[in-house]
Structure formats: structure tokens, C-alpha cells
Amino acid sequence: MKVKGQINFNSKRILSAIFAIFLLCCAVLLFVGCSSNTPRFIVSISFNNKNYELTYRMNRKYYPQTTNHYLAMIESGFYNDTIIHDFQTANNKMIAGAFSNEDAVRNNTFKDLPNTPISVWADANRKTPINNVVYGETLRNGFEIRNGGFSNEKGAIGTYTYIYGQDGIESDSAFTTRVYAKASHKKKEVRQVEYLHNTVTSMFYFSTTDTALDNNYCVFAVLDNNASKTTFNELMTAIENKRSEYNQNAQNNTENFTENLNTVRMVDKFTGRTYMARSNGTQENLNANGIYLPKVTIKINNIRIKNY
């Protein structure tokens, strides 16, 4: 009887061990499965006392480094309680991802950036990483996305930097300095590139209409479903109605929906260069200096990851 009991006891231990291994394998598979080619995130925006919630879809297959860069920014909570700080009607863009409130824009008070996956280095041996900067997966950098790539459709989100709008930047040695970047579309090839084209950090834009792609930027997320497209249209209608209200109430056409801030200065930590924020187009003046802060706050309450 003791032998039989001992056998039963050992059998239970073996079965328990097998079950534990099974659970561990399931957990590993579940973890691996969480990292998909189509991560999704949710953006909560408030405007004029109403909330709007939008679900976005990314594409890690075509834009792996850009996707992972912005997922890291989102996961850190960086975008929570930030604002649309630049509203460009001629460029069909709403720019976000730098300032926590209106006073922060006026005072050039930028949010501190979290660490993000490294894709740019100062040296060929990749010993000196340039953090917070993502190697731009753009046509300008040699990326060519054909079947399945995102278009700059209404509501789409793309990378953004003000540097491209600067006069003389293309010939400025501070920004034409060579750096080394990991090209995700070339099987981990590290190539020498101009730093100018790899200065995207935290900023991004919402495309307010269907428009052509810009070779300098990467559209990395689109609205995921019809409900989100409808909600985005409702948000844009609300903004346009408020803009029209400002214009109708204006005397001598001097009142605008936006406040021009032409004293905003950006500082690039890698080059040490300070440059002026430049909007390439606004309703008031094309190729104007400064940014155009909405007088009625467009606030990003939070951005949260739905799935990886």
C-alpha cells in the first residue's frame, strides 16, 4: 500500500510540474502574441467642453522603428495633458507633442523626453547613442513603402519637426553633420546619414484633410474604424464652427482663432543649435515664422495603448 501511495504521490508531483510548464509556455506565447504588426492606441481629446475618443492603428511591418519610438513615448505617459500647440490651416495640420499648456508654449517650456529605442548613433561603432531621436522612415531617407503603406488621409498621424522649415538649415553644418542610423528596411544595416533628416523626437501632426504625403515625414498611424473617422469629423466640424465664430465676431478682420507666437525657440540637444519654430503655412500668412496657438484649447487628455 505504501508503494502504491508513493507512486500516486510522485504522479501528482509530475503532473503538477507538467501543468506548471504548460502554463509557463502559454504565458510566453501570450507575451509573444501581444507584439503584433498592428498595434493600436486610443487618443482622448477635449475641445470646447466636449470629449472625443479616437482609435488608431499602426503598422510595425512597414514602420518598425517609428512605431516602437512612439509606443515608448505613449507608454511613458508623455502625451497625457498636452495640447495642440500649432494649428496650420494652409498645411492641413494640427501639431502636438511638446507642450503641457498654453503658458508652456509662450515660455518655451518643453516637456522632458523619456528614453526611447535607439536607432541613431554619433559613431559608426554605435558606442554613442543619440537618444529620443528616431531614424526617419521616410522617402527622403530612402524608404519606399508601396503596397499596404499608410497615406496622409484625413485623421492620419505623422511625425513632425520644425527644422525642415528653416531657411539655410540644409547648408548648416550643425544639421548636416553625419550620424549613423539603423535602417529597418535593410536588415539591420547601419548607414551614414545627415542628422538633419533624423531630428524627429516627440512631435506629431494630425492631418485635418486628405492630402499628399510629404517626403520629410512618416505617416505612422491611421484611424482604425468608421466610428473613429466619424468622431474625428465631428471634432473638425466643432473646430471649424469655432473658427467661423471668431471670424464673424472680428472687427476689421483682426480677430483670429489662433494666436501667433513668433518667439518660440527650439533647442536641439545633440547639436546644441537653437532655432525658431517655423510654420510653413497658416491662414494668416504662408511661410510665416512662429507657431499658431489655438485660442480655444484643443487638449489631449491622454493617449493609451490598446494592444501591442
Order of alpha helices (4+ residues) and beta strands (2+ residues): alpha-beta-beta-alpha-beta-beta-beta-alpha-beta-beta-alpha-beta-beta-beta-beta-alpha-beta-beta-beta-beta-beta
